Amino acid sequence: MRHPYADFLHRVEKPSRYLGGEYHEVRKGDDAQVEARVCLAFPDAYEIGMSHLGTKILYGILNKDPRIACERAFSPWLDCEGEIRARGLRLVTLESASPLATFDVIGMSLQYELTYTNVLNILDLAGLPLRAASRGDGEPLVICGGPTATHPEPLAPFIDAFFIGEAEEALPSLVLEAAALRRAGVARRERLIRLAAAYPLYVPELYETRRDPEHGFRVVGAPVDPRVPARPKRVWVADINRFPFPDDSPLPYGEAIFDRMAVEVARGCTEGCRFCQAGMIYRPVRERDPVQIVDTLLAGVKKGGYDETSLTSLSTADYSCVTPLVKTAMAKLRDEKVSLSVSSLRAYGLNDDLLAEMATMRAGGLTFAPEAGTQRMRDVITKNVTEDDIIESAHRVFSRGFSRMKLYFMIGLPTETDEDVLGIVETAARVQAIARRYQSGAVVTASVSTHVPKPHTPFQWAAMDVEAETARKQGLLAEAARRRRVDLKMHENQQSHLEAVFSRGDRDVADLLERAFRLGCRFDSWDDQLRMDLWDRAIEEWRADAGDAAGAAVERALGTIPVTAALPWDHIDIALEPGFLLKEYRKALKDRLSPPCSKPYKKLLHPASVAEAEAGRRDKLICYDCGVSCDLSAMKEERLYYLRRMNAWTKPVEAPPVERREAGGAEGGSSGGGAGRRASRPQPTARIEQGTGHRLRLRFTKLGRVAYLGHLDLVRHLPRIFRRAGVELLYSVGFHPHPELSYSPALGLGIPSLGEILDVKVADPLSPDELIARLQAVTLGGIDWDAAAALGDNDRALGRVLAASELWAQLPAGVPATQGLELWRGEQPLRVKRTSEGAGLGRMVDVRRAVRDLRIVAPDDVQASAMRARLGWDAPGTGPDAGDIVAIELGVSVEGSAKPAEIVEALWGEAAAPDTSFARVGLWAVGEGGRRIDPLDVEALRRARAGSEAGPRATETPALGEGQDAGLLPGAASGLASGGGGAAGIVLAPAS
């Protein structure tokens, strides 16, 4: 089938966001076993959504059930949305290019309030009415989950149901039942009632609302049907090991924000920070088996070809056996030349041996979150970090050779004073002073965001700082940072206040949200996309219609809330005792700290060995009776079991301590406290001896979807194919090793190729046939490995071999190829204006200097017909867009070449260029007299080199004679039955 977006993909910034076809993508098509079709639509850009762990988990779980087909969609970027709307098209899924309205269930993950306009945009582009009440019986159910689904009222009018809690266990049966009820013709309202009675769903239309007399919030009341629970209750997975983290998620085409094999090590958090919603709504703490974690990392590397991995959770430092886990994972990954990063670590919680080992990995810095600049403020937010901990962290990190540290802080916290605000810069300055004792060039960055009081936290009643006060505090920080020479980064002020409105707002603010969406607000969490002018206009229009009620709704969301008032999220039962949050709030107002739960009193870290854990069996774990019932005895036994699983029997061996440099100067240090002396960075540990390696040259195609991969994305994917194939590449040495690959010249976005060339150096001796077979078994759709040849040590590198390329251009129907041919045969310059991006400025380019030869491809040529079929092009004259095909030979030069569209514009006019299709069909070396040589014909290359060592270099090759046989690339028409050229059933028009 032809992709619905094929006509405009070449016009958008990143076409690969919309095409699907990624490695590990699941396609079930018209499978007779499928009973339910689900679309997971993520309300943000592709590169954000493809990094989201929750989507990976649910995509894997749903598709492992043969009765469920789960596909994906993401918010289209503004350029793509414009094209979709201009053509009257619909948003479609990546897997099958199916419109979202054809699915049984559309599921969206709500991670952040500033994605809400994107939620509405997805519904609108799907062709669904924005308001849930306007949808008919035949339309899919829209179900949202994620953290902000626990305070859903601003979105309530638009969403059919909100899933409350963790979905692994219940979601498959929920979507199967929803699909069955739809097939049976059950009315939409009745479907929602039955599902709400059986699953942890909040269905807004099944509840009454009322106005709270004390504070004025519009709050949710009793259900309208007796079958519906009075308060939907959060569910969670008691044993997350029953749902192993997926090791075969789709690999993003374009680079994702977190483009690595990440594994969730635990869920929930022991710290109980009073500002943190996630720490409250993901209770209790549950840990994954460390052996399962390591196995998943290794399996993900093998199946996906990743060279980066990470361990992640809300607080990885509080994973009970973090030290043996990290050391074991590093040991297994290092020999694979795969790096490991660990989020949310605390340097004071890691032994010196582990810190030293981490310093040999690729990361040059670590990140910590003191959150507040004074000890009083850290006690208010119950951040169990002391000033001594921060100083100790700085010494240990920078003494081990790390060169960067990032510190996260917040302003706008309850009871905050100017002293607390300025303490942020003072803390960063103290850390920076320590860093410079070890390394004069060390970088310490203080990143400061604005606190937004969140529902279901102890601070849910606290006021949000008004914009003017936030701006004043940011000014204090900026001045202090300038004076103390601290690198300071601050979050945008207005975004935080919008976030607060939709965090603590009631159903009244839904009208504001819809107005902003209809005015064009999108991607409000992106600094460069936030349109405060449109939000201000939406607020003005809302106030004009709603009067004082509009202003009151915003003030209620931003101001102090009485602790006795009814709240817009009270009807969602997240399993916390009603008095727990209030008790913590009152402790905060008295500057009182609450130690971490599930840990022994006054111990920041868990036992790091079996011996230590057994010695502390009698230590009682702290519990605040928050309402979530934790089996503390079972928790202690599980942690002990995990330590045994990791063979962590005794206390980890400490590395020799590094000299600590104090302010007054250290022993053997220079004046100024050692400033300017760089701490010795641990060298990478010895890697497996790679040997001299074996050089090979390969030819591969770039067809279908992968033609829309940019060159840098292709460079990222090719080494992963080799890793999946079990072919060890030779790498450079150092902290940032790179595979030794050489590529042919980059192609323009959307231009397919029948003959890309790659030079590679592998560790093991492989025959060309074996290498091709291995690569072909794990390749991307559209990349077919057609041929390979072994190179000797003295054979020239690819950059010195390639001298010419052939480009095919299929002109629009009605544009005679002979017109351009006549111009080419003339002698006058062929100039076009090359315009610089953005500025509209440009320079004149003579394309004649780049073009070596030009000829018309005969329509009845057998080999040309096979190549045309492989490209998916119609024969000239057989379709409305199928004009003559012209072969254009270009010189390959380090100075660059003319762009394909520029050549067509110069020869056939500006109007012809946008509708011309292009493809590269071959790359060559050039011998004596301009004779073409296949770059994989190694013997011919050697003879040509031996015969004329002083001949023209690749960048100086003479042009072919006008009447000379241009030929076709050997092997360009091969592989027609390989399946790669068909792009997995999706036909894409090559770009202009």
N, C-alpha and C positions, 0 to 999 in steps of 0.2 A: 504494500500500500504506500501511497505517497503521503509524506508527513503533512499535516495541516498547516504547518508553519514554513514549509519548504520555500515559499516564494519570498520570504523576508528574512530568513535566518542570517543571511550574509550582511544584513543591515544592522544587526544588534551587536552589543558589546561583547557578550560571551555566549555564543550559540550553544555551547555544550551544556549550559544550564538546563536546557529544555528538551534534550534529545534522548536521554536514557541510553540503554545499551552498555552500561558499565559492566566491568567484570564482576561476577557474582550477582548480577541482577537476576531476579526471579520472574519468569514469564510463564503464566499458566494458560493464557489465551482462552480458547473455547473448550478447555478440559471438561469432560462430562462429569467428573467427580466434583467440580466446583459448585457449591451451594450458596456461597455468599461472596460478594465482591466489595472490598474495602479500599478506599483511597485515604492514605495518610498524607494530609496536606499541611505542610509546615509553613506558618505565616511569616517567613523571612526568606532571604535570598538562599539560593542553592548551596553556596559555600558555608553558610551558617547551619542550615538544616542537615547537611551531610556530616556535620561534626557532632550532631546531637545524639548522645548515647541512648536516650529513651526511644528515639525513632528507630535506631538500629535494633534495639531489643525487641520492640513490638513488630517490626518488619520481619525479623527472623521467626518469632513465635507464631505469628499469624500464617506465614507462608509454609511453615513446617506442617501445618494441618492441611491435608490434601483437599479438604472441603472448602478452604478459604483461599481466595486470590487477593493478595494485598499489593497495591501499587502505590506510587508516590507522586506528589506534586509539590511545588514550592511557589512562593510568591514571585511572580515575574517582575523583573526589573522594569523601570519606567519606560525604557525604549521598547521593550517587548510588549508591555501592556498597551502602549500606543499603537503598535502594529496590530495587535489582536483586536482592539476596539475599532480601529479604522476599517478593518475587513469584516467586522461582524462575526468574528470567530469566538470560540469558547476556550477556556483554560482546559488543557488536556494533561493526562498522566504521562510519566516518562516511559513506563513499560510498554503500553499498547497504544499510546496517543488517543485514549478514549476520553470523551468529555466527562467531567466529574459528576454531572447530573445523572449519568447512567449507572452509578454505583448504588449499592444498598445502603452503605454507611460512608459518610465523610468524617474522618477523625482529624482533629487539630490539637496540637500540643501548645498550651499557653504557658510560655516561659517568662514573659515580660509584658507588662501592661502597655508598653509603647509599640507593641505589634498589633494592637487591636484594630487600627485602620486597615492593616493588611488582612486581618481576618474578614472584615467586611468586603474587601476587594476580592478575595478568593470566592466568597459567596456570589458576588455580583458577576464576576467573570465566568462562574460556573452556570450562570443563567438562572440562579435561584432567587426568589424574593428575599430581600434583606431581613425582613421581620419574619420570625418563625410562624407567627399566627397566620401569615398569608400563604404558607406552603400547603400544597395539596397532598392527597393520599399517595400519589404516584411518585413523589419526589423522595430523594434519599434523606435519611436522618442525619442531622449534623450533631456530632458528639464531640465535646471538648474535654481535655484532661490537662494534667500538669499542675504546677504549684499555684498559679493564679486562679485555677478553677475552684480553689477554696474560698475565694471572695469574688464571686462571678457577677454580681448585680449589674455593673455597667454594661456587660455583654448579654444579660439575661433576655432582652427582647429579641435577640438575633439567633440564639442557639437553642436547639431542641432539647439537649440534655448535657449535663456536665458529669463526667466520671470523677468520683471523689476517691483519691488514693492511688494505689499502685495496681496496674492493669494486667500484669502477667497471667494471673490465674483466671480472672473472670472475663477478660475481653474476648477470647475466642468463642466461648459459648454465647456471649452477649450478641456478637455480630451474626452468628448462625441463627439465633432466635429472631433477631430483628429481620433478617432476610426471609426466614420462613413465614413470619407474620405478614410481611409485604407481599410475598407470593400468594398467600392465602386470601389476600384482599381485605385484611383487617384494616379498619379505618385508622388514620394516623393517630388520633387522640387515644384510642383504645390500645394501640401498640405502645405508646409512651407510658400509659398507666401500667400495663403488664410488665414492661421492662423496669419501670421504677420500683415496682413491688418486689422484683426478683434480684435486682443488681444495685450497687452503690451509686445510684444516679440521682442527681437533682434536676428535675424537669420544671423550669420556672412557671410554665402555664398551668401547672397542677397545684399551685399554691396561691392563697390570697395574699394581698399586701395591705399594710396599714401605715399610718403616719405615727411615729413615736412622739408622744406629747412633750417629752423632756427635752430632746435635742432636735427633733424635726426630721430625723432620718426616715426615709421610706423603707420599712423593714418587712421581712417575709413572715407571714402568719401560718395559719393551719392549712393542711392539704384540702383540696376540694373533692377528693375521692377517698373513701375509707381504706382502700387497698394501698394507698401511698403512705410511706412512713412520714411521721411528723418531722423528723430531722434525718436527712441522709447522712450515713455514717461512713467515715473514712475506712478503707480497707488497706491492709498491707500484707506483703508476702512474709510469712513467718520464717521461712528458710530459703534465702535467695540462692543457695546452692542447688535447689531443685530446678533452677532456671539458669544454666550456665551462660556466661556472657558470650554473645555470638563471635565467632572467629571467621565468619564468611560473609560479612556485610558488603554491600556493593562498594567498589572503590570509586571515589569521585573522579569524573573526567577532569574537570578543572580543579585547581588546588583549593581544598577546603581550609577553613580557618585552623582546624586542628587535623592536619593531614598525617595521621599516624595511627598505629594499632593501639588504641586505648582500652584499658580494662578497668571496670569499676571494682574496687577492692572491698568496699563496704558501703552500707546505706545507713543514713542517720548520723548523728554526731553526739559525742559525750559532753561537749563544752557548754551548751546552753546559753550562748551569747544572747543577750536580751533584745538585740536589734535584728536577729537573724530568723527569718521566717522558716527557712529550710530546716534549721535545727529543731524547730517545733513540730512541723507537719510531717517530717520523715522519721519520727520516733517509732519504735525503739531502734537502737543501734544493732545492725546485723552485719556479720562479716562473711566474706567468701573464703572458702578453703584455700590456703596459700598454694598448695600443690596444683589445684585447679586453675588458679590465677596464672602460674608460671606456664602450665600446659597450654592455656588459652593464648598467652602471648606468643609462644613458639609456634602454635598452630596458625595463628593469624599472620605471622611473618611468612610462614611457608605457603599458605594459601593465597595471601594477598601480595607478597613480595615487598612488604614495607621494609624500610631501613630505619624507621623511628618508631618507638613504642612509648607508652606512658602508663603509669598507675595513677588512678584518680579516685577521689571521693570528697565529701565535704571537708574532711580533716584526715588526710592520709597519715599524718604524724600520730594519730590516735588509733591506727590499726594495731591490733595487739601484738603482732610479731613483725612489725614493719622492718626492723633491722635485718633479720635473717631472710625475709622475703626479698628485699631490695638487693642484698648481696648475692643471693642465689640467682635471681633474675639477671643481674648484671653479668655474672660469671657465664651464664648460658648464652646470653645475647652477644657478648663481646666477640667471641670467636666467629659469630655470624656477621660481624661488622655492623651491628644494629645498636643504635643508641637507646637509652632509657631515660626518660624524665619522670620526676615524681612531684605531683602537686601537693601543696599544703604541708610541706615539711617544716620542722623546726630544727635549726642547727643544734640547739642545746639538747635536743632529744636524740641526737645521733652520736654514736661513738666515733672517736677520731679515725679509726680504721675505715669506717664506712664513708665518712666525709672525704678522706684521702682518696678512696676508690671512686667516689662520685666525681671528684675533681679531674679524673682521667677521662671522663666521658666528654661529650661535645658541649654540654652546657657551660657557659662562662659565668653564670650568675644564678642566684637564688632569690626567691620572693618570700617575704614575710608580711604578716598583717597585724601590727600592733593595734591598729584601728583608732587609737586615741593617743594624744601627746603627753598626757600626765597620768601618774598612777591613780589619782583620784578618779579621773574619767574612765580609766580602764576598769576600775572597781565598779563604777556605775553600770557599765555595759556588761559586767561579769566576764571580762576578757582576762583569762588566767595567765597573764604575762606580766612580769615585773621589769623594772628598769635594769636590774642585774641580768635578767634573762636576755634582754635586747643587747646589752653590752657584750655578754658572753657569746651570743650568736655572732656579733660582728667580728670579734677576735678569732673565733674558730673558723668562720667562713673565709675571711681574707688571709689568714695565716696559711690556709691550705691552697692559696693560689687563685681563688675565684676573683674575678675582676669587677663584677657588678652585683648590686643588691637593689631590689625594689621593695619599698615599704608602702603598704596601703593604709590610709587613714580615712576618717570621716569627720565632717563638721556638721553642726546642726543637731547634735545629740542632746537629750534632755539634761537640764541643769548645767549646760556648757557655759563657760566664761571665756573672756578673751585670753586669760592665762592658759586655759586648756587649748585654745586655738593656736596660740603662739608656741605652745609646747610641741606641736607637730614639727615645726621647723627646727626647734632646739634638739629634738630627738634625732631627726635626720642629720643635723650638723654634728652631733656627737658620734653617730655611726660613721659619718664621712671622715671625721678626724681620725678615727681608729683605722678606717680603710687606708687612708693616705700614709699611715705609719708603715704599712706593709707594701703599698704600691702607689706611687705618685699619681698614676693615671686612673686609679679606681673610680668608679662611677656609682654614686648612691642617688636614687631617685625617690622622691616622696610623691605618691599619687594620691590625690585628695578628692573624694566624692562627697556628695551631699546626702545626709541621712534622710531617708523617707520612712516615716513610721508605717509599719506593715501590719495588716490584720493577723490575728492569731499569734502575736508576740506581746511581751510585757509592755512594749512601747506603743501599742495600738491606740492608747488614749492620749498620747502626747501630741502636742502641736508641731506642725512643720514650720520651720523658719520661713518667714515671708521672703520674697525675692530680694527686697532691699537689704534685709539683714544678711542673707546669704552672700550677696555681693559685697557688703561691708567686710565680712569675715574673709572672703577671698582676697580683698584688698590688703587686709592685715597680713595674710599669708604671703602674698606677692612681695610686699615691702620687706618683710622679715627674711624671705628667701633671697632677695636681692642683696640684703645687707650681709647675710651669712653665707652667701654664695652656694646655695643649695639648689639642686635641680628639682623644680616643682612642676607638677602637672595637675590641672584641676578639671573636674567634670563640668560640663555645661549646666548653667544654673536653671534655665527654663525647662529643660528636659525633666529635671528632678521634680519640679512642681506639677508638670503634666502627669508624671508617674504617680504622684501622690493623689491627684484627683481621681484617677482610675484605679488606685489601690484601695482607697478608703471611701470612694463615692458610692452612692446608692443607685437605684435604677433610674433616677431622674437624669443622671449625667449621660445616659445612653443617647438622649437627643443631641447632646453636644457632640458625641462621638460620630453619630451619623452625619451631622452637618459638616464636620471637619472632613470626613471621608468624601462626601459629595463635592466639596470644594477642591479636592485633590490631594489631601494629606496622605502620604504613604511613607513607610520606612522611617518613622519618627524617632527610632532609636539610633539612626545613623546621623552623626553630626552634620554631614554635608547634605542631608536630605530633609532635615527638620525645617518646616515652613511655619515659623511662628506668626508670620503675617496672615497666613490662612487660618491658623488657630485663633488669632485675635479677631479675625472677621467672623469666624464661626461663633465665638463667644458673644460678639456684638449682636449677631442675628438671633441667637438663642435668647438673649436678654430682651431683645425687642419683642419677641413672641411670648416669652414666659414671664417677663417682668422681674419682680424681686425674687421670685422663686428660683430663677437661674443663679443669681448671685448667692442666694442662701445655700444652694446645693454645693457650690464651690467652697464657700466659707466653712460649711460643716465638714467637708472632706479635709480641709487644711488646718482647721483650728483644734484647740483642746476639746476633748470629748469627755463629758462626765462619766465616771466609772459606773454610774448607775443607769446610764442610757442604754436603750436597746440598739444593737449594732446591725448594719446591713448584712453581716456575715455570721450572725449568731445562729442561724438555722442550719449551718453546716457543722456537723459534729466531727471534729478532728481527733476525738478521743482524749482530750485534755480535761482535767477536772476544772469546773467553772472558776474556782478560787485560785488556781495555781498561777495563772498569768498576773492576776491582780496582786498576789503576794509578792511576786518577783518585781513588779512595778514599784510597789511601796518600798521594797528593799533598795531599789535603785535610787529612789529619791532621798534615801538616807545614806547613800554612798557605800552600801554594803555589798560585798562580793558573795557569789554562790560558787563554791568549788565544783569541778566537773562531776557529773553523775557517772555511775558505773566504774569508778576508779576508787582505789583506797584514798582515804583522807590525806590531803597535803602531798599527794603524789601526782605529778603531771603526766608521767608515762607508765605504761604497762611493763610488767617484767619482760626482760629481753631474753630470758633463758628458762629452761625447765627447772633448773636448780633454784633460780630466783622465784619462780612462780610457786613451786612447792613450799619454799620457805615462807611465802606469804599467804598460805592457804587460809589462815585464820583472820586475815585482814578483811574487814567488812567493806563492801563497796557502797559508795554513797548513793542514796535514792531519795528523791524529793516528793515521792508519791504524786507525780504529775498527772496520773490517771491512766498512763500506759503501763500495763502490768508486765514487768520484766522478771524473768526467772534468773536472779543474780547468781545463784549457785550453778545453774546450767551454763551461764555465761562464763564463769571462772573455769569450769571444766572444759568448755569448748576452746578457750584460749590456751589452756595447758595442752590440749590435744593438738592444736595447730603448731605449737612450738615443737612438740615431739615429731610431728609430720615434717618439720623443716630441719630436724636433727640439731636443734638449738639447745643442746644439753647443758652447756656451761656458759658463763658470761663471755661475750665476744672479746676476742683478743684486741687490745687497744694498740693502735699504731703509736709510734714514738711521738710524744707531744711536740708541737712546733713552738719555737721561741715566741713568747708573748711580748709585744712591744708596748711599754707603758708610755704615758705622755711625757715623762721626764727623760726619755731615752732608755734604750734597752742595752743590755750587755752586748758589746760588740757593735752597737748601732752608731749611726752618725748623729750629729746634732740635729735638733728639731724632732726628737722622738723617732728617729729612724726614717723620716720622710725622704722619699726619693729612692729608698732601697726596695726593690721589687721582691716580694715573697716568691720563693721558688715554686713555680707551677709544676705539680707532679707530671711527669711525662707519661704519655699513653703506655700502658703496659704492653709487653711484647706480644705481637700478634703472630698468628700462624705464618710460617715462612711461605711466601707466595711463589717464590721462584721467578724465573724470567718470563713465564707465561707463553701463550700461543696466540698469534695474531690471525684473525679471520676477517673477511669482508663479506657483508651480506646485502642482499637486495630484498626490499619489502614494499608492500603497497600501503597506501594511506587513503582508504576509500570510505564512503558512507559517512557515518557519524564522526569517525576520527578525523575526517578532513576538516572538521570544525574545531579541532584541538589546536591551540596555539603552539608555537615551537617549544616554548618552555614547558608546557604541559606534556608534550610528547617526550621531551627529554626526561621528564619525571617518570613517565610510564615505562619507557623501554627498559631501564634497569630492573624494574619490578617484574617484567616478563621473564628476564633471565633468572631472577631469583626464584620465581615460581617454577621455572623449568629445572631447577637444581643445577644450574650452570654457574659456577663461581667465577665472578669477574675479578680481575686484578684492580686494586684500589690504590690511590695515592696514600701517602702516610701522613700522620699528624692528627690533630684534634678534629678536623673536618675532612675525612677521606672521601674522595669521589671516584666513581668507577671510571676506568680508562676507556672512554668511548669517543669516537669522532663521527660527526654527523655531516650529511650533505647540506647544502644551503637551505635556509628556512623558506617555507612556502607561505604565501598569504593565507589568511584565515578563510576556510571554506573551499580551498582549491585542492582537489584530490590528486593522487599520484599513483602511477603504475610502477614506479621504479626509484624509490628512495634508496640511498646507499648508507651503510653504517660500517665503520671499522671498530673492532672490539678486540680486547685482549683477555683471554680466559686462562684459568689456572691449570685445567686438565686438558690433555690432548684429546680432542674430539674430531671425528671426521665431519666434513661439511654436511653430509646426509644426516648423521645422528643429531647434529646441532639443529638443523632445520626441523627435524621431527619433534624434538623436545620443545622447541619454541612454539611450533604450530599447535601443540596440544594445550597450551595455556595462554594463547595470545588473545588480544582484544579483537572483537569483531571489526573487520575492516583493515586490520593489519595481517596480511598474509606474507609469510616468509618464503619467497620464491626460489632463492638460490643462495649459495655460499661458496667461498673459495678460501683456501688456506694461503696465508701470506708468509713470506720469509722475513728474517730480521732486517734485510737490506732493501726490502720493497718500500717504495715511497709511501708516505702518509697520504690519506685521502685528500687533504687540502691541496697537495701538490700534484694530484692525479686528475681531478675533475676539471674540465675545461669548457664543456658545453652542455647545454640542456635543451630539451625540446618541449615546447609548450603547445598544447592544442587549444584552439579557440573556436567554439561553435557559435557562429554569428546568428543574430535573430533572423527569422525567416523574412525574405524580401530584401535583405542587405547583400548585394552581390560581392562575392569574394574577390572577383577580378578588379573591382574598384581599388581596393587596397594594394593589390598586386602591382597595378600600374604605377601607383605612387611610389611603391618600394623600388621599382625598376628605374625610377628617376634618380636624379642626383641632388635634389634640393633637400635641405634639412627637414626633419619631421619633428617639429617642436610642439610640446604641450606644456601647460603650466602645472607644476607640482605645488599644491597648496599645503602649507604647514597646518597641523592640527590646531584648532582653537583660534589662532590669530587671524586667519584668512589671508595671510601673506604667502608668498610663494616665489618660485623661480622657474625659468624656462628650462626644459629638459629636451635634448635631442635624442629621440629613441633610436634613430638610425645607428648611433654609436654602439648600442647594446644588441641590436638584431643582426645576426650573422646570415640568416637565410630565411626564406619564406616560400611556402608552396601550398597548394590546395590538395587536401587528402581525397583521393578518389573514393566515391561512395561504394563502389563495388569491389574494392580491394578486400580480399579475404582476411588477411591479418588485421587490417584496420577495422574491419567489421567486428572481429573478435574483441579488439581493444575497446571499441565503442560500446559494445554490449557490457563489457566489464565495468565501464564507467557509468552505465545506466543511461546513455544518451540515445536518443532516437536517430534513425538514419536521416540524412538531409532530405528535406521535402516531405517527410512523413508526419509532421506535427506542426502546430502553430508556432512553436518556438525553435523548430529544428531547421536551422539554415545550414549553409556551407560550413565545413570544418577546415580550418587553416592550421598548418603546422608552422610554428615559429621557432627557429633555432636561436638561442641566446648564448652569449659568452658568459662563462662563470668567472667572476673577477672579485678580488678583495675590495675593489672600489664600488661594488654593488652593480645593479642592473636596473633597467626600466621595469616599471610595474606593468602587469598584464593589461590592466584597464587603460594605462597611458598609451600602450602600443595600439590598442584598438581605437582609441580616441584619435590618435594621429593619423591612422590609415583609413578608418571608416566613419569617423565623426563622433562627436560627443554623445549624440543620441543613441548610438549603437552600444556603447560601453556598458551601461547598467544591465542590459539584457543579454549580454554575452556570457556563455559558460566557459570556464577554463579548466584545464587539467595538465599536469606534468606527466609526460609519458616516458621520459628517459633522461639519464645523465651519462656523459661519456668523458673519457680521455680523448685527446686528439694527437694523432701521430703525424708523420711527415706528409706534407701536401694537404693537410687538413683531414686526413683519414680518421674516421671514428674508431675508437677502441672501447670495447666493453670493459668497464672498470673491474669486472670479475674475471676477465681473461688475463690472468697473471702472467702467463708466458708471453702473450702479445705485448703486454706492458714492458716486460723485461727486454724483449727484442728491440722495441722502439727506443728504450732508454740506452741500450748498448749501442745502437746504431747512430744515435745523435745525442750524446751527453750534452752537447752545447746547443741543442735545439731550444725552441721557445718554451718558456715555462707555462704553467697552467693559466697564469693571468695574462699571458701575452700571445695566445694561440691565434693564428691567422684565421680569417673568416673562410667559410666554405665557398667554393665557386658557385655561381648562380645556377648553373645547370647540373651540378654534381648530385649524385644519388644521396639523398638525405637518409635513406634507410629507416628501419625501425629498431628499437631497442631489443636485443636478444632477450627473450624470456618475458617481454612485456605482455604478451598475450597468453602466457602460461597461467596455470592455476585456475582456469575458468570454473572448475568444479569444486574448488576448495571451500566455497561458502562464505569467505570473508568479504568478497566484493559486494555481496548483496546487502550488507549492513543490517543483518538480522531482520529482513523483511520490510525495512523502512527505506523509501526512496527519497533522496534529498537532491535538490537541484544544486549543482556546483555553483559556487559564488562567483560574482564578477569581481 
